[in-house]
Amino acid sequence: MMANHLASHLDQMVSPIQSAFIKGRFIQDNFMMVQQTARLLHQQKLPLILMKFDILFTVDNVNFY
């Protein structure tokens, strides 16, 4: 019962940037956002860097105390 109640409020509690595991949000949205950002940066022709981090690698190497 608590899980169902909490699930109805997760979209308000979790950052809008978190796109997976929240009802109505899709992980594919991240790919579209990155693609749109890359296009925008390319069109502006500014000397900028777009970096990609491998989160799986990062999580595997973080020590939690």
C-alpha positions as CSV (number, residue, x, y, z in Angstrom):
1,M,0.0,0.0,0.0
2,M,2.8,2.4,0.8
3,A,4.6,1.6,-2.4
4,N,1.5,2.4,-4.5
5,H,1.1,5.7,-2.6
6,L,4.8,6.6,-3.0
7,A,4.7,5.7,-6.7
8,S,2.0,8.3,-7.3
9,H,4.3,11.0,-5.9
10,L,7.6,10.0,-7.4
11,D,7.4,12.3,-10.4
12,Q,7.3,15.2,-7.9
13,M,10.1,13.9,-5.7
14,V,12.6,12.9,-8.4
15,S,14.4,15.3,-10.6
16,P,13.0,15.9,-14.1
17,I,16.4,14.9,-15.4
18,Q,15.9,11.4,-14.1
19,S,14.1,9.8,-17.1
20,A,14.0,6.1,-16.3
21,F,12.0,4.1,-13.8
22,I,9.4,6.8,-13.4
23,K,5.9,6.3,-14.9
24,G,5.5,8.5,-18.0
25,R,9.2,9.1,-18.4
26,F,11.4,7.2,-20.9
27,I,15.1,6.6,-21.1
28,Q,15.0,7.3,-24.8
29,D,14.3,10.9,-23.9
30,N,17.9,11.2,-22.8
31,F,19.2,10.2,-26.3
32,M,17.0,12.8,-28.0
33,M,18.1,15.5,-25.6
34,V,21.8,14.7,-26.2
35,Q,21.2,14.7,-30.0
36,Q,19.4,18.0,-29.8
37,T,22.1,19.5,-27.7
38,A,24.8,18.3,-30.1
39,R,23.0,19.8,-33.0
40,L,22.5,23.1,-31.2
41,L,26.2,23.3,-30.3
42,H,27.2,22.4,-33.9
43,Q,25.0,25.1,-35.3
44,Q,26.4,27.8,-33.0
45,K,29.9,27.0,-34.2
46,L,31.3,27.8,-30.7
47,P,34.5,26.1,-29.4
48,L,32.7,23.9,-26.9
49,I,33.2,20.3,-25.6
50,L,30.4,17.8,-25.2
51,M,31.5,15.0,-22.8
52,K,30.1,11.6,-22.2
53,F,30.7,9.7,-19.0
54,D,30.2,6.0,-18.6
55,I,28.1,5.8,-15.4
56,L,28.4,2.0,-15.2
57,F,32.2,2.3,-15.0
58,T,31.9,5.1,-12.4
59,V,29.5,3.1,-10.1
60,D,31.8,0.1,-10.3
61,N,34.7,2.2,-9.1
62,V,33.2,4.3,-6.3
63,N,33.9,3.3,-2.7
64,F,30.9,3.7,-0.4
65,Y,31.7,4.0,3.3
